Each structure stands twice: as structure tokens, then as C-alpha cells.
Amino acid sequence: MISINLLPDELRRNSRTSPKALAVLFVVSVVSFGSAGFCGFLWFNVKSDREARVNIAQEQLDGYTPRAKYADLLSKEKSEFDKRNKTIGEIAASRIVWTRKCDRLSEVVNKDVTQGRHKVWLTSIDVNTGSDTKAGNIRISGYGAGKNIDNYANFYDDLKNDPVFSAGFSEFTAPSGKVDEGDTNVEPPEKVEFKFEVNMPSKDTKKKSPAKAAAKPATDKPAGS
């Protein structure tokens, strides 16, 4: 339905928005724009704060990275040093001081000669240092004066039980003896030829641990012919 106002302009009633509607529209506009402005403020403020923290953390990380690499390098060097130090210690612990061994052997050979405990002289000392998989040994050969096997048996016991000479060795093999009656120009004319071996510990510690020094009772006497 179409309504036509035929009244003249001066008599027509102007249509106006009610004050209540204007008030509601104003409140809605204020709340909307205020909320948008507050949200924008929070967004940019929080974003800038987070960016500042990220930048600070990145700077700290950049400063710690060279230190961490240096610490890793020091740790690696320390590990290598510990390995070398352990190897040097093992070598020093397993090393045999041959000068002390020779001096002690000479002392044992010449000890108690006047008391008659043993009368021996050595003809050869062969040292085999071995390899990484095979233990070395020392072959000692000599003579004992007279037919009595005690002359070299006591020497064998004294050498085996001597703490200086036996240190570092794993085993003393039982000596073998043979009577030699061919020389009449010496007194006594008979002598007993003997030989025995002194074994060293195995160098291959990964596959086989070194044998412990085995000390047999001093009362055991080697058999002689």
C-alpha cells in the first residue's frame, strides 16, 4: 500500500530518530571501537614484548654456542688425555727394569757360596721379549758343582722366591738337570748341567689377562738324572 502525503511542506511532520535509538547506537559504537582499539593495543604490545624476549634469548644463545663448542672440545681432549695417561700407566706398570733384574741375578748367583747353599755358574741367558699375542720368556742355563742337585735346586728356589727378581714374571718352569763327568781339571770334577725358563705375562690383555705370579713351595726339589 502506497501512502502519499498531500499536505504542504510547512504542514508536513518531520520523521526523526528517537533519542533512545541514538543512545543505543552511540553506546554500541563506543563499545565496538573501544574493544577493537583495546585488542589492537594488546596485540601489538604482547607481540613486541615477545619479540624482545626472543631477541634476548637469541643473543644469549649466540653467546653460549661458542662456549658450548669449546667445552665439548675440552671434554674430548680430556677423554683423549685420560686414554693416553691410562696407556702410559699400563706400560709403566708392566715394564721390566732389566738392570735391576741383572743386578739381582748376579747377587743371587754369588750369594751363600761360602756357606755351601749353592755353587753355580751360568753359561747363557736368552731373553725372548715375545709379541702382542705371545708372552716372552727368559731361558737360563748353567752348571752346578758336584752331583748333588741341591747346588742348583737351591739356586732355583732362591731366584724364584726373590721379590726383586721374580716381580713382573708369571711363572718359573721346573729346571731339568744332567750330570756331566768329563772334566777332571776342576774340583769337584762332576757337575750338573741345568736349564729352566722364566715366563713373562702375556701382552694381549684384551684376550687373555696376565697370569699371576705362581710361587711353588720351596721344599719342591727338581728331579735330576
LINZI-V405323 format. One line per field, one symbol per residue. phi: phi as a letter, one per 40 degrees, with the letter a starting at -180 (. if undefined). Layout:
BEGIN
phi: ???
END
This chain:
BEGIN
phi: .bbbcccccccccccbccdcccccccccccccccccccccccdcccccccccccccccccccccdccccccccccccccccccccccccccccccbcccccccccccccccfcccgcabbacbabbbbcgbcbbccabbbbabbcgcccccbcccccccccccccccgccabcccbbacbbcbbcbbcccabcbaabbcccccccccacdcccbbcdcccbccbb
END
